Amino acid sequence: MPRSLGESDLLAALADRYDHQSARTVLQEAVLACDLAERREFTPAEVSRIAWWLQQQGDRAQPAASALLELVGRASGPEPGVFGDGEDGEPDDPDWQPLSEGEVRAFFQQVAEAAVAVAVGKSDKRNPD
């Protein structure tokens, strides 16, 4: 379950881009621009809105927006594993087996060969010799 983020969390993230006083000013402007009532706690969705607003302010604000989005990611909790059910870490599919190193190499070899074949095939179509 996502946790709420305190104003101090947001200010610490904004401090990656701004000094302390500037971070306070930017946060106040963002809260007003996003129509969020001034408060001490924010939901991850509200912080995402603030990050979106920052992103719209130009390239120089990108590091601050990125820092806020990283903060949201940490607050949202860990992502469940691709093959795990999130509870015991075991694969959901009982037939799932890890690939051997040889099988992995063979798979990527086939992918590489297919990519080369497609690239060569496309280049032959451009040059009808």
C-alpha positions in Angstrom: 0.0 0.0 0.0 1.4 3.4 -1.0 2.4 5.6 1.9 1.9 9.3 2.1 4.9 11.6 1.5 5.7 14.4 3.9 6.6 17.9 2.8 10.1 17.2 4.1 10.4 14.2 1.8 9.5 16.4 -1.2 11.9 19.2 -0.1 14.7 16.6 0.2 14.0 15.4 -3.3 13.8 18.9 -4.7 17.1 19.7 -2.9 18.8 17.5 -5.6 18.1 20.4 -8.0 17.5 23.5 -5.9 18.9 25.0 -2.7 16.6 24.8 0.4 14.8 28.1 0.0 14.3 27.6 -3.7 13.0 24.1 -3.1 10.4 25.6 -0.7 9.4 28.2 -3.2 9.1 25.7 -6.1 7.1 23.3 -3.9 4.7 26.2 -3.0 4.3 27.2 -6.6 3.7 23.6 -7.7 1.1 23.0 -5.0 -0.8 26.1 -6.1 -0.5 25.3 -9.8 -1.7 21.7 -9.2 -4.7 23.0 -7.2 -3.6 21.0 -4.2 -4.5 22.5 -0.8 -1.4 23.4 1.2 -0.7 20.5 3.4 2.1 18.6 5.1 1.4 15.1 3.6 0.9 14.2 -0.1 -0.2 11.0 -1.8 2.0 9.5 -4.5 -0.6 10.6 -7.1 -0.3 14.2 -5.9 3.5 14.1 -6.0 3.2 12.7 -9.5 1.1 15.7 -10.5 3.7 18.0 -9.0 6.4 16.2 -10.9 4.4 16.6 -14.1 4.0 20.3 -13.5 7.7 20.6 -12.9 8.4 18.8 -16.2 6.3 21.4 -18.0 8.6 24.1 -16.7 11.5 23.3 -18.9 14.6 21.2 -19.2 16.3 22.7 -16.2 13.6 21.4 -14.0 13.9 17.8 -15.2 16.3 16.6 -12.5 13.8 17.8 -9.8 10.9 16.1 -11.6 12.9 12.9 -11.9 13.8 13.1 -8.2 10.1 13.4 -7.3 9.2 10.5 -9.5 11.9 8.3 -7.9 10.4 9.3 -4.5 7.0 8.2 -5.7 8.4 4.9 -6.9 10.0 4.2 -3.5 6.8 5.2 -1.7 4.7 2.9 -3.9 6.6 -0.1 -2.7 8.5 -2.9 -4.5 7.2 -4.1 -7.8 6.1 -7.8 -7.8 8.5 -10.2 -9.5 7.8 -11.1 -13.0 7.3 -14.8 -12.2 6.5 -14.5 -8.5 3.2 -14.1 -7.0 4.5 -11.4 -4.6 3.9 -13.5 -1.5 6.4 -16.4 -1.3 8.6 -15.5 -4.3 7.8 -18.9 -6.0 6.9 -18.9 -9.7 3.1 -18.9 -10.4 3.5 -21.4 -13.1 4.4 -24.8 -11.6 6.0 -25.9 -15.0 8.3 -22.9 -15.1 12.0 -23.9 -15.2 15.0 -21.6 -15.3 16.9 -21.8 -18.6 20.4 -23.2 -18.6 23.3 -21.0 -19.7 23.5 -22.9 -23.0 19.8 -22.3 -23.6 20.1 -18.6 -22.9 23.1 -18.3 -25.3 21.1 -20.3 -28.0 18.1 -18.0 -27.6 20.1 -14.8 -27.9 22.0 -16.3 -30.9 18.7 -16.9 -32.6 17.5 -13.4 -31.8 20.7 -11.9 -33.2 20.6 -14.0 -36.4 16.9 -13.0 -36.9 17.8 -9.3 -36.4 20.6 -9.6 -39.0 18.4 -11.4 -41.4 15.7 -8.7 -41.1 18.4 -6.0 -41.6 19.9 -7.7 -44.6 16.5 -8.3 -46.1 15.5 -4.7 -45.7 18.8 -3.4 -47.2 18.3 -5.8 -50.2 14.9 -4.3 -50.9 16.3 -0.8 -51.0 18.9 -1.7 -53.5 17.2 -3.7 -56.3 20.4 -5.0 -58.0 
